[in-house]
Amino acid sequence: TELGVECASLGVQVYGGHGYIRSNKQEQILRDSRIAPVWEGTTQIQALDLLGRKVLMQKLAPLNLHLKGVVAEALAAAQAGGKSPEGSRV
């Protein structure tokens, strides 16, 4: 994401003063790339909140429930000779 912002900024530099003119579209690319780190930060905060409130407060119950399903599917595939219920190799 930060590399995208840097590249967009360099694109504006290539255009010089014209990089800020709306008709060249470069200013739009720079604006769009600048919002991505904000969105990613928000997503990371939400992920940490999910981990903290939903998983850890329930003593890993959601994770354990998911892993039980994964283990059951893996065992079924192993018993079926390494094939999924649909018949493809796993």
N, C-alpha and C positions, 0 to 999 in steps of 0.2 A: 504494500500500500504506500509506504513512504517512498519507494522507488518510483511508483507511478506519479506521485506528487512532484518529485524531482524532475522526472522526464517531462511532465506537463509544463513545469516552470521553465525548463530549458527550451521547450517549444515556443513559449512566449518570447524568450530571449532571441530565438532565431528570427522571429518576425519583427523584433524590435518594438517600436511604438505601435505598429500595426497588430501586434499580438493581443492588444487590449480592445481591438475593434470587433464588435459583435459579428460582423459579416464574415470574418476569417474563421470563426468557430473555435479558435484556439483558446479564447477566454472561457468558453463553455467547458472545454476539456479541463482546464485548470480548476474552475469552480467545482466541477463534478468530482475531480480527484481529491480535492481538499475535504470533502464531506466524508469520504470513505473511512479515514481514521477515526472520525467521531462515531460513525456507525459501529465500527469494529470494537471500539472501547465500550460502547453501550452493550453490545452483544457479549463481550467478555464479563462485564459486570453482572448481566443477567445469568450467565452460565455459573458464575461463582455463587450467586444467590440461589440458583436451583440446587447446586451441590450442597450448599450450607443448610438451606431450610428443608428441602424435600428429601435429601438423601441422608445426610448426617444426623438430622434431628430424629429421623425414623430409624436410626441405628442400622443404616445400610439396607433396610428391608427392600426398597425398590430395586436396588442393584442386585441383591441376592435373588429376588424373584426373577429378574431378567436372566441372570446367569443360570438359574435352574432350567429355564427353557432352552438356553444355548447348549447346556450339557446334555439335556434330553435329546435334542436334535443331533448333536454330535454322536451320541451313543447309537441312535437309530441309524445314522449314516454308516457308522463303523460296522454294525451288525448286518447292514445291507451291502457289505463289500465296498464301502467308500462311495456309495451313491445316495443322492438325495431321494426323498419320496417321489419326485418327478422323474427319477431315473438318470439324472445327469451326475457326473463325477463331482465330488466336493473336495 
